[in-house]
Amino acid sequence: MSLVKDFDIAIVGGGIAGLTLAIALNSRSIPFTIYEQASSFAEIGAGVSFSPNAVQAMKVCHEGIYEAFEKVCTRNVSPSKQKVWFDYVDAYKDVTSNGTLDTAFTVSNSLGQNGVHRAQFLDEAVKLIPKHLARFGKRLQNITEDRNGRLVMRFDDGTVAEADAIIGCDGIKSRVRQAIVGADHPSAKPVYTRKYAYRGLIPMEDACAAVGEERAQNACMYMGHDKHVLTFPVNHGKTLNLVAFRTTSEDWPDSQRLTRPGQREELLHDFEDFGPAAIKLLKLVNPKLDVWAIFDLGHPVPTFYKGRICISGDAAHATSPHHGAGAGFCIEDSAMLAELLADEQVKTQHDLEAVFATYDAERRARAQWLVESSRWVGDCYELRAEGVGNDFTKIGDQIIERNGIIADVNIEEMCAKAKDELRRRLSKPLG
Ligand code: FAD
């Protein structure tokens, strides 16, 4: 276990990145405080799925995160689909005479589909953070440095706080990212991917009646021209999580607000050419639902750190959700940052820049690859990606290869390699 550290860390933002980092630091006795702009930790009532790399990273952060995940996790229901990540189907086809939908291809991994209801996962995870280490209603405004090298954070409520290092987990519109790259840098702002998504939750009984048990109870991707719908079970199989994506040539009206209220009628209009089975499913979402603009960091940041300030999670590498891996990569970041900060050679404020430089060197290429690849596979699902078009065999091959890059990794080894690199950097004479 780590020796007592002569430094303290500020975590800005309490989403999946900030929370998993906080839990990981707490379990390694690394002093920290978490500053969240909202009045409490909160997640939206939608699903999120995790691939095997994410599950490994949870265990590296803290076994309790993995236990929280297991408690609320829902897997595919059919015994034959336990390793299936998604079955991909042609959205224009109807159910066959035996009541099932033909599968175009299947993508599997070592754990299969693992879906959680975000708010349920969060409720379990926050139990692992001592209450006195979280400050709410603290919206970061700016960061300066005092004469002793302490970083000073000013919040919108007029208060200030200090720390030796700041880790920005403040999401896609990150203030901390702006402090690192400059407010005018292209990567300071997220980019609209020209896709938006309707998100809904459907009672499983109704979903089974619409598309049959096999499709409703196991993860499924409905592929169509310029649009796709994904579904996976959450809430221990009682609810179906549905996300319906649409590509558009129009701009998103307001980049400050990434969601807008929507209606089922709009959704049905957008997907009107889909086959009867998919339409039946779409008719089951609530009459009022949110529409999400899919933004990402299409302009990659040149660095994840500057001095003793760094960024993690969506603040560093916000991605479109088409690989279902953004949150998993947040947890990978947390695992690596915690392991580096816990290293026994990291003792004082002076060692922290080397930690962040190592984290940047070890994480940035993988995370930025995800952002790019996710856009590309999103187009694959919509039969519009260059070089593959509507060739299901080629699409399947691409998705399998790319999902392998995400899932077939060893997170402990990744962290051990980063620690070797950190020690090399710390052993180099200054200057
Ligand atoms: P956020 O969740 O945005 O949290 C940031 C926190 O910082 C918030 O609590 C916010 O209030 C706080 N904050 C912001 N600014 C400030 C400030 N100035 N001061 C203080 N606090 C601040 N990923 C997956 O792995 N699997 C999936 O299936 C999946 N599905 C997705 C579906 C959709 C439609 C979308 C949009 C994303 C999906 N993702 C998925 C991606 C995943 O949701 C994100 O990568 C992840 O939630 C980001 O977590 P975060 O903690 O980095 O950021």
Residues whose N, C-alpha, C, O or C-beta is under 5 A from the ligand:
A	BS01	FAD	V12 G13 G14 G15 I16 A17 G18 Y35 E36 Q37 A38 G47 V48 S49 K138 R139 L140 C169 D170 G171 I172 R175 S312 G313 D314 A315 P321 G324 A325 G326 A327 G328 C330
